Amino acid sequence: MALRDEANTREEDRRSRLDRFLRPFGDVRAREGVSALALAGTLFLLLTAYYLLKVIREPLILLWGGAEVKSYAAAGQALLLLPVLRAHGALAARVGRVPLIVTVLLFVTSNLLVFAALLRAHVAVGLAFYLWVGTFNYLLVATFWSFANDVYTPEQGKRLFAIVGVGSSLGALSGAAFAGWLLKHLAPPHLMLVAAAMLTAAVVPFLWVDRWQHRQTANSGVARIGSEPLTGAGGFKALVEDRYLLLIAVLTLLTNWVTNSGEYLLDKTLIEVARSGAEHIADPQRFVGQFKATYFWWVNLLGVVGQLFVVSRALKHLGIGGSLLALPLVAMLGASSMLLFPTLWVIRTAKTAEKSVDYSLETTAVNALYLGVSRDAKYKAKAVIDTFVVRAGDICAAASVWIGVHQGIRRTGFAAVNVLLTAIWFGVALRIRAMHRARTDRAGAAMNPGAVPAATA
């Protein structure tokens, strides 16, 4: 008995030290650090695997079909998502969250094995692989954040999501750097196999956090709900019925529209430079791949710094809604810079700043918007927004590219459109901020009838 008590004391001491270590990066309280770190590790595996695949897909699609085909492919991804979301919703209605997550992860892993075999057999899979990566990456990340929203209470999520999001920034950073190094030593099919192994390994921390929450709820006497199937309204119906969710969908659409339009400008300029015949560019495919790897690395390095030292403080002082305003302002400044100085260096700098804010503060704030919604909305509506609506934004960007190319609009014209879109985006973010504040105040009033409403939400 004494030995058991001593072991428990040592375990509590280790957890206490972990909680104290994480406090500079977020408001971590007793026994919360281990779960936040486990979730961050899960997200790290998912994003590292994604960036391995992303670096592979870029030269495959760009040098096969060009920047225009890459932009137009968004329409195919949206169409592919319709049956995928239908199957995802049907599975969620029959099983609990853990079987749902494990099934999705293992299905994606099996697909990667097929793509690796086809690529080794010299089958042209550039377009198919691009469509597949863009479809299932967003579904995996959406499923992860649905799980995190389900595990934490709204109050915990607001404090801990900044730490959880570090896994995304670190995973993206390591994935870009790792992919750049691996491409010098291994062929793309081998990178697919490495990514498949990481996705399979991600099952383990999901299972551990699920058991952790089960122990926490058992100790508090609260009934466990994570194993229950989701029997509420489907994702699309939930968007129509809830204006708050609908505005989040509009925000997501505008974000991707602007982001992908800017990405087209970068890709178009990059291809022109790669094919310019400059003496230092002996191999255009290697130049594009290494440029993208370096670009992703800088984006994610800044994202890590922001996630570690900015996000938790922004959420604390600006609130979740107020933090949504940062990215449209950065994107507006970047689009204005591209309009005035449409060079590769300026466009890369503007996109690096935009995407680093997107991957840190914006991603954390947007995912925290779901903390107070129903479980059905967390898994079903969020899956629709983070996949289909994201791809709808891509389609809008592709449509604007198609119209612009056929009308002979120069690159500065695309930048001018983005300036206008970012202004609309900022207005939508302001409205969501007001609605989130009202929801937070109502929830607080329901729990503490005598409390004064919070000044910021």
C-alpha positions as CSV (number, residue, x, y, z in Angstrom):
1,M,0.0,0.0,0.0
2,A,2.8,2.4,0.9
3,L,4.6,1.6,-2.4
4,R,1.4,2.3,-4.3
5,D,1.0,5.7,-2.5
6,E,4.6,6.6,-3.2
7,A,4.2,5.7,-6.9
8,N,1.0,7.8,-7.1
9,T,2.8,10.7,-5.5
10,R,5.7,10.5,-8.0
11,E,3.1,10.4,-10.8
12,E,1.3,13.5,-9.5
13,D,4.6,15.3,-9.1
14,R,5.5,14.5,-12.8
15,R,2.1,15.8,-13.9
16,S,2.5,18.9,-11.8
17,R,5.9,19.7,-13.4
18,L,4.5,19.2,-16.8
19,D,1.6,21.6,-16.1
20,R,4.1,24.2,-14.8
21,F,6.3,23.7,-17.9
22,L,3.3,24.4,-20.3
23,R,2.0,27.4,-18.5
24,P,4.1,30.0,-20.4
25,F,2.2,28.8,-23.5
26,G,-1.3,28.5,-22.1
27,D,-3.4,28.6,-18.9
28,V,-2.8,25.0,-17.9
29,R,-4.4,23.8,-14.7
30,A,-3.9,20.7,-12.6
31,R,-3.8,17.4,-14.6
32,E,-4.6,19.1,-17.9
33,G,-1.1,19.2,-19.3
34,V,-0.8,15.5,-20.2
35,S,-4.0,15.5,-22.3
36,A,-3.1,18.8,-24.1
37,L,0.3,17.4,-24.9
38,A,-1.2,14.1,-26.1
39,L,-3.6,16.0,-28.4
40,A,-0.7,18.2,-29.6
41,G,1.3,15.0,-30.4
42,T,-1.6,13.6,-32.4
43,L,-2.0,16.7,-34.4
44,F,1.8,16.7,-34.9
45,L,1.6,13.3,-36.6
46,L,-1.3,14.2,-38.8
47,L,0.3,17.5,-40.0
48,T,3.8,15.9,-40.5
49,A,2.2,13.2,-42.7
50,Y,0.2,15.8,-44.6
51,Y,3.2,17.9,-45.4
52,L,5.1,14.9,-46.7
53,L,2.2,14.4,-49.1
54,K,1.8,18.0,-49.9
55,V,5.4,18.5,-51.0
56,I,5.0,15.4,-53.2
57,R,1.9,16.6,-54.8
58,E,3.1,20.1,-55.8
59,P,5.6,19.1,-58.5
60,L,3.3,16.3,-59.7
61,I,0.4,18.6,-60.4
62,L,2.2,21.9,-61.3
63,L,4.6,20.4,-63.9
64,W,1.9,18.1,-65.2
65,G,-1.0,20.5,-65.7
66,G,0.2,23.9,-64.5
67,A,-1.1,26.4,-62.0
68,E,-4.5,26.7,-63.8
69,V,-5.2,22.9,-63.6
70,K,-4.2,23.0,-59.9
71,S,-6.7,25.8,-59.3
72,Y,-9.5,24.1,-61.3
73,A,-8.9,20.8,-59.5
74,A,-10.8,22.2,-56.5
75,A,-14.1,21.6,-58.2
76,G,-13.2,17.9,-58.5
77,Q,-12.3,17.8,-54.8
78,A,-15.7,19.3,-53.9
79,L,-17.6,16.7,-55.9
80,L,-15.5,13.9,-54.4
81,L,-16.4,15.2,-50.9
82,L,-20.1,14.7,-51.4
83,P,-20.0,10.9,-51.3
84,V,-17.2,11.0,-48.7
85,L,-19.3,13.2,-46.3
86,R,-22.3,11.1,-46.9
87,A,-20.4,8.0,-45.9
88,H,-18.8,9.8,-43.0
89,G,-22.2,11.0,-41.7
90,A,-23.7,7.5,-42.0
91,L,-20.8,5.9,-40.1
92,A,-21.0,8.6,-37.4
93,A,-24.7,7.8,-36.9
94,R,-23.9,4.1,-36.2
95,V,-20.7,4.1,-34.1
96,G,-19.0,6.2,-31.4
97,R,-16.2,8.7,-31.9
98,V,-13.3,6.2,-31.5
99,P,-14.5,3.7,-34.1
100,L,-15.2,6.6,-36.4
101,I,-11.7,8.1,-36.1
102,V,-9.9,4.7,-36.4
103,T,-11.9,3.8,-39.5
104,V,-11.1,7.1,-41.2
105,L,-7.4,6.9,-40.4
106,L,-7.0,3.3,-41.5
107,F,-8.9,3.9,-44.7
108,V,-6.6,6.8,-45.6
109,T,-3.6,4.7,-44.8
110,S,-4.8,1.9,-47.2
111,N,-5.3,4.5,-50.0
112,L,-1.7,5.7,-49.6
113,L,-0.4,2.1,-50.1
114,V,-2.3,2.0,-53.3
115,F,-1.0,5.3,-54.6
116,A,2.6,4.3,-53.7
117,A,2.2,1.1,-55.7
118,L,0.8,2.9,-58.7
119,L,3.5,5.5,-58.7
120,R,6.2,2.9,-58.5
121,A,4.6,1.3,-61.5
122,H,5.0,4.6,-63.3
123,V,1.2,5.2,-63.5
124,A,0.3,9.0,-64.0
125,V,-1.4,9.7,-60.7
126,G,-0.7,13.5,-60.4
127,L,-4.3,14.7,-60.7
128,A,-5.9,11.8,-58.8
129,F,-3.4,12.1,-56.0
130,Y,-3.9,15.9,-55.8
131,L,-7.7,15.4,-55.6
132,W,-7.3,12.7,-52.9
133,V,-4.8,14.6,-50.7
134,G,-7.1,17.7,-50.7
135,T,-10.1,15.6,-49.8
136,F,-8.9,13.5,-47.0
137,N,-6.4,15.9,-45.4
138,Y,-9.2,18.3,-44.4
139,L,-11.4,15.4,-43.2
140,L,-8.6,14.1,-40.9
141,V,-7.9,17.6,-39.4
142,A,-11.7,18.3,-39.1
143,T,-12.2,15.0,-37.3
144,F,-9.3,15.7,-34.9
145,W,-10.7,19.1,-33.9
146,S,-14.2,17.7,-33.5
147,F,-12.6,15.2,-31.1
148,A,-10.8,17.9,-29.2
149,N,-14.0,20.0,-29.0
150,D,-15.7,16.9,-27.6
151,V,-13.0,16.1,-25.0
152,Y,-12.8,19.6,-23.5
153,T,-15.4,21.9,-22.1
154,P,-15.7,25.4,-23.7
155,E,-13.8,26.9,-20.8
156,Q,-11.0,24.3,-21.1
157,G,-10.8,24.6,-24.8
158,K,-10.3,28.4,-24.8
159,R,-7.3,27.9,-22.4
160,L,-5.8,24.8,-23.9
161,F,-6.3,25.0,-27.7
162,A,-3.3,27.2,-28.0
163,I,-1.1,24.4,-26.7
164,V,-3.0,21.7,-28.7
165,G,-2.4,23.9,-31.9
166,V,1.3,23.8,-31.3
167,G,1.2,20.2,-32.7
168,S,-0.2,21.6,-36.0
169,S,2.5,24.2,-36.4
170,L,5.4,21.9,-35.3
171,G,4.0,19.1,-37.5
172,A,3.8,21.3,-40.5
173,L,7.2,22.7,-39.9
174,S,8.9,19.4,-39.4
175,G,6.9,17.9,-42.3
176,A,8.1,20.5,-44.8
177,A,11.7,20.3,-43.6
178,F,11.6,16.5,-43.5
179,A,10.1,16.3,-47.0
180,G,12.7,18.5,-48.4
181,W,15.5,16.3,-47.0
182,L,13.8,13.0,-47.9
183,L,13.3,14.1,-51.5
184,K,17.1,14.2,-51.8
185,H,17.4,10.6,-50.8
186,L,14.1,8.8,-51.5
187,A,11.5,8.6,-54.3
188,P,8.0,9.9,-53.7
189,P,6.4,6.5,-53.2
190,H,8.7,6.0,-50.2
191,L,7.5,9.3,-48.7
192,M,3.9,8.0,-49.1
193,L,4.8,4.9,-47.0
194,V,6.4,7.1,-44.3
195,A,3.2,9.2,-44.2
196,A,1.0,6.0,-44.0
197,A,3.1,4.8,-41.0
198,M,2.6,8.2,-39.2
199,L,-1.2,8.1,-39.8
200,T,-1.4,4.6,-38.4
201,A,0.6,5.6,-35.3
202,A,-1.8,8.5,-34.7
203,V,-4.5,6.0,-33.7
204,V,-2.6,5.4,-30.4
205,P,-2.9,8.9,-28.8
206,F,-6.5,9.2,-29.9
207,L,-7.3,6.0,-27.9
208,W,-5.3,7.3,-24.9
209,V,-7.0,10.7,-24.7
210,D,-10.4,8.9,-25.0
211,R,-9.5,6.8,-22.0
212,W,-8.2,9.9,-20.2
213,Q,-11.5,11.6,-20.6
214,H,-13.4,8.5,-19.5
215,R,-11.3,8.5,-16.3
216,Q,-11.9,12.2,-15.7
217,T,-15.7,11.9,-16.2
218,A,-15.9,8.7,-14.1
219,N,-14.1,10.5,-11.2
220,S,-16.5,13.5,-11.4
221,G,-19.6,11.3,-11.7
222,V,-20.5,12.7,-15.1
223,A,-21.9,10.2,-17.6
224,R,-19.7,9.3,-20.6
225,I,-21.0,10.4,-23.9
226,G,-18.1,10.0,-26.2
227,S,-19.0,6.4,-27.2
228,E,-22.6,7.4,-28.3
229,P,-23.4,7.6,-32.0
230,L,-24.5,10.9,-33.4
231,T,-28.2,10.9,-34.2
232,G,-29.0,14.5,-34.8
233,A,-29.4,16.6,-37.9
234,G,-27.0,16.2,-40.8
235,G,-24.2,18.6,-41.4
236,F,-25.8,20.6,-44.3
237,K,-29.1,20.8,-42.5
238,A,-27.4,22.1,-39.4
239,L,-25.8,25.0,-41.3
240,V,-29.2,26.1,-42.7
241,E,-30.9,26.0,-39.3
242,D,-28.1,27.8,-37.3
243,R,-27.1,31.3,-38.4
244,Y,-24.0,31.1,-36.3
245,L,-22.7,28.0,-38.1
246,L,-23.7,29.5,-41.4
247,L,-21.6,32.5,-40.8
248,I,-18.7,30.3,-39.8
249,A,-19.2,28.6,-43.2
250,V,-19.2,32.0,-45.0
251,L,-16.0,32.9,-43.2
252,T,-14.4,29.7,-44.1
253,L,-15.4,30.1,-47.8
254,L,-13.9,33.6,-48.0
255,T,-10.7,32.5,-46.2
256,N,-10.1,29.8,-48.8
257,W,-11.1,31.9,-51.7
258,V,-8.6,34.6,-50.8
259,T,-5.9,32.1,-49.8
260,N,-6.1,30.1,-53.0
261,S,-6.3,33.2,-55.2
262,G,-3.1,34.4,-53.6
263,E,-1.6,30.9,-54.0
264,Y,-2.4,31.0,-57.7
265,L,-0.4,34.3,-58.0
266,L,2.5,32.7,-56.2
267,D,2.4,29.5,-58.4
268,K,2.0,31.4,-61.6
269,T,5.0,33.6,-60.8
270,L,7.0,30.6,-59.6
271,I,6.4,28.7,-62.9
272,E,7.4,31.7,-64.9
273,V,10.7,31.9,-63.0
274,A,11.3,28.1,-63.2
275,R,10.8,28.1,-67.0
276,S,12.7,31.4,-67.6
277,G,15.8,29.6,-68.6
278,A,17.9,31.2,-65.9
279,E,21.3,29.5,-65.5
280,H,20.9,28.6,-61.9
281,I,17.8,26.6,-62.6
282,A,19.0,23.4,-64.2
283,D,16.1,21.2,-63.2
284,P,12.7,23.0,-63.0
285,Q,11.0,20.2,-61.2
286,R,13.6,20.1,-58.4
287,F,13.6,24.0,-58.3
288,V,9.8,24.0,-57.8
289,G,9.9,21.2,-55.2
290,Q,12.7,22.8,-53.2
291,F,11.2,26.3,-53.4
292,K,7.9,24.9,-52.0
293,A,9.7,23.0,-49.3
294,T,11.5,26.2,-48.2
295,Y,8.3,28.2,-48.5
296,F,6.4,25.8,-46.3
297,W,9.2,25.7,-43.8
298,W,9.2,29.4,-43.3
299,V,5.5,29.6,-43.1
300,N,5.4,27.0,-40.4
301,L,8.4,28.3,-38.5
302,L,6.6,31.6,-38.0
303,G,3.4,29.6,-37.3
304,V,5.2,27.8,-34.5
305,V,6.5,31.1,-33.0
306,G,3.0,32.5,-33.1
307,Q,1.4,29.4,-31.7
308,L,3.8,29.3,-28.8
309,F,3.9,33.0,-27.8
310,V,1.0,34.8,-29.4
311,V,-2.1,32.6,-29.7
312,S,-2.8,32.0,-26.0
313,R,-2.3,35.7,-25.2
314,A,-4.5,36.8,-28.1
315,L,-7.3,34.5,-27.1
316,K,-7.0,35.7,-23.5
317,H,-7.0,39.4,-24.2
318,L,-8.9,39.7,-27.5
319,G,-11.2,36.7,-27.0
320,I,-12.0,34.0,-29.6
321,G,-14.1,36.4,-31.7
322,G,-11.6,39.2,-31.6
323,S,-8.8,37.0,-32.7
324,L,-10.7,36.2,-35.9
325,L,-10.0,39.8,-37.1
326,A,-6.2,39.4,-37.4
327,L,-6.0,37.2,-40.5
328,P,-8.3,39.3,-42.8
329,L,-6.2,42.4,-41.9
330,V,-2.9,40.6,-42.7
331,A,-4.4,39.2,-45.9
332,M,-5.6,42.7,-46.9
333,L,-2.2,44.1,-46.4
334,G,-0.6,41.2,-48.4
335,A,-3.0,41.6,-51.3
336,S,-2.3,45.3,-51.4
337,S,1.4,44.6,-51.6
338,M,0.9,42.1,-54.4
339,L,-1.1,44.7,-56.2
340,L,1.7,47.3,-56.0
341,F,4.7,45.0,-56.3
342,P,3.9,41.7,-58.2
343,T,7.3,40.1,-57.9
344,L,8.1,36.6,-56.6
345,W,9.9,37.9,-53.5
346,V,7.0,40.2,-52.5
347,I,4.3,37.6,-53.2
348,R,6.2,34.9,-51.3
349,T,6.7,37.3,-48.3
350,A,3.0,38.3,-48.3
351,K,1.8,34.7,-48.5
352,T,4.3,33.6,-45.8
353,A,2.9,36.2,-43.4
354,E,-0.7,35.3,-44.3
355,K,-0.4,31.6,-44.0
356,S,1.6,31.7,-40.8
357,V,-1.2,33.7,-39.1
358,D,-3.7,31.3,-40.7
359,Y,-2.0,28.2,-39.4
360,S,-1.6,29.5,-35.8
361,L,-4.1,32.2,-34.6
362,E,-6.8,31.8,-37.2
363,T,-7.0,28.0,-37.0
364,T,-7.1,28.0,-33.2
365,A,-9.7,30.7,-33.0
366,V,-12.0,29.2,-35.7
367,N,-11.8,25.7,-34.1
368,A,-12.6,27.3,-30.7
369,L,-15.8,28.7,-32.1
370,Y,-17.3,25.1,-32.0
371,L,-16.7,24.6,-28.2
372,G,-20.2,25.7,-27.3
373,V,-22.2,23.9,-30.0
374,S,-23.8,20.5,-29.9
375,R,-21.9,17.2,-30.4
376,D,-23.7,16.7,-33.7
377,A,-22.5,20.1,-34.9
378,K,-19.0,19.4,-33.7
379,Y,-18.7,16.2,-35.8
380,K,-21.2,16.7,-38.7
381,A,-21.5,20.4,-39.3
382,K,-17.8,20.9,-38.7
383,A,-16.9,18.2,-41.1
384,V,-19.0,19.8,-43.8
385,I,-17.5,23.3,-43.2
386,D,-13.9,22.0,-42.9
387,T,-14.2,20.0,-46.1
388,F,-17.0,20.8,-48.5
389,V,-17.2,24.6,-47.6
390,V,-13.4,24.8,-47.8
391,R,-13.5,23.3,-51.2
392,A,-16.4,25.6,-52.2
393,G,-14.0,28.4,-51.4
394,D,-11.4,26.7,-53.7
395,I,-14.1,26.5,-56.4
396,C,-14.7,30.3,-56.1
397,A,-11.0,30.8,-56.4
398,A,-10.8,28.5,-59.4
399,A,-13.8,30.3,-61.1
400,S,-12.1,33.6,-60.6
401,V,-8.9,32.3,-62.0
402,W,-10.7,30.8,-65.1
403,I,-12.6,34.1,-65.7
404,G,-9.4,36.1,-65.2
405,V,-7.3,33.9,-67.5
406,H,-9.9,33.9,-70.3
407,Q,-10.4,37.7,-69.9
408,G,-6.7,38.4,-70.0
409,I,-6.6,39.9,-66.5
410,R,-3.1,40.4,-65.3
411,R,-1.8,39.3,-61.9
412,T,-2.4,42.7,-60.4
413,G,-6.1,42.2,-61.2
414,F,-6.3,39.1,-59.1
415,A,-4.7,41.0,-56.3
416,A,-7.2,43.8,-56.6
417,V,-10.1,41.3,-56.3
418,N,-8.5,39.9,-53.1
419,V,-8.4,43.3,-51.5
420,L,-12.1,43.6,-52.0
421,L,-12.7,40.1,-50.7
422,T,-10.7,40.7,-47.6
423,A,-12.8,43.7,-46.7
424,I,-16.0,41.5,-46.9
425,W,-14.2,38.8,-44.9
426,F,-13.4,41.3,-42.2
427,G,-17.1,42.3,-41.9
428,V,-18.2,38.7,-41.6
429,A,-15.6,38.2,-38.8
430,L,-17.0,41.2,-37.0
431,R,-20.5,39.7,-37.1
432,I,-19.3,36.3,-35.8
433,R,-17.4,38.1,-33.0
434,A,-20.7,39.7,-31.9
435,M,-22.7,36.5,-32.1
436,H,-20.0,34.5,-30.2
437,R,-19.9,37.2,-27.5
438,A,-23.7,36.9,-27.2
439,R,-23.6,33.1,-27.0
440,T,-20.9,33.2,-24.4
441,D,-22.8,35.7,-22.3
442,R,-26.0,33.6,-22.4
443,A,-24.1,30.5,-21.5
444,G,-22.4,32.3,-18.6
445,A,-25.7,33.7,-17.4
446,A,-27.4,30.3,-17.5
447,M,-24.6,28.8,-15.3
448,N,-24.3,31.9,-13.0
449,P,-27.5,33.9,-12.9
450,G,-26.0,36.6,-10.8
451,A,-22.8,37.0,-12.8
452,V,-21.9,40.1,-14.8
453,P,-21.5,39.4,-18.6
454,A,-17.9,39.2,-19.8
455,A,-16.5,42.2,-21.6
456,T,-14.8,40.2,-24.3
457,A,-15.6,36.9,-25.9
